[in-house]
Amino acid sequence: MNENKIVNRLSRVGIFGNVLLAAFKLFAGIFGRSGAMVSDAVHSLSDVFATVIAWIGVRLSRHQEDAEHPYGHERLECVASLILGLILAGTGLGIGWAGLRKLFWERSSLEVPTLLPLIAAVVSIAVKEGMFHYTMHYARKLDSAAFKADAWHHRSDAFSSIGSFIGIGMAKLGVPIMDPIASLIICVLILKVAYDIIRDALNKMLDTSCSGAFEQKLHDFIEAQEGVEGVDLLRTRQFGNRIYVDLEIAVEADISLLDAHGIAERVHGAVEGSFPNVKHVMIHVNPKDDQAE
């Protein structure tokens, strides 16, 4: 299956799955007298917009380089992830505010939920956890930050439904105040996921370097290449889901320019061939400094 088909399939599953689930949970929340389940339904509805944004971001990010964008469009996926994180944060704050309002200003209107929202919570947990694993599986295949963020939207909805289940269950046991408290728990869980998504998106937009472990692995790989006498400089920067590498290697000082160029070309091809996320390597060749040894 090619990438476009995977992207379109993920989008269809996310949109239709969330619309149906949100409608079911909204029905269960209203007729089952559960504010937590209504909040949960709003969260599922926000996932529809999240999937649409992920689809747009991924499609745009895969456009080829052009005269105005010689480095490509990968950062558009980071923009999509950032928007997803902000939507998720807004949803979490809205749910938290609804819970606070019921807890402190509308406590007299609290009702004991029926069995219907409890059933809806169980269905939602199972469906959304399944959607998380499905979306994350293909997001990793695509190496797509936007669809990984969308997968976490699904899991945050499962967390939300777990909070709803606990709150509704406690309310049915005679503690109706637990229903809005469940909304506050849901809010905290959603905000944590939103923070992680936003932080990851910003890191990839700000030319953040790769992890020390990745750079060490790359360093050792380059140093093992034929003709390379040492690595004088190695810098990495993330560009969306791709990586740019700035590299200075040392070669024997008495070889010809043609041979030095050949070593650099082999290193360039080997790195890009063995590290699929590396989009380009810029290599500078230095003469080996024997006196430094």
Protein Blocks (a to p, Z undefined) as FASTA:
>chain_A
ZZklmmmmmmmmmmmmmmmmmmmmmmmmmmnopaklmmmmmmmmmmmmmmmmmmmmmmmm
mpccdfklmnojklmmmmmmmmmmmmmmmmmmmmmmmmmmmmmmmmmmpccddfklmmmm
mmmmmmmmmmmmmmmmmmmmnopaklmmmmmmmmmmmmmmmmmmmmmmmmmnopaklmmm
mmmmmmmmmmmmmmmmmmmmmmmmnopacdfklmmmmmmmmmmpghiabdfbdcdddehj
bccddddddddfkbcfklmmmmmmmmmmmmmmmmmklmbdcdddddddfklZZ
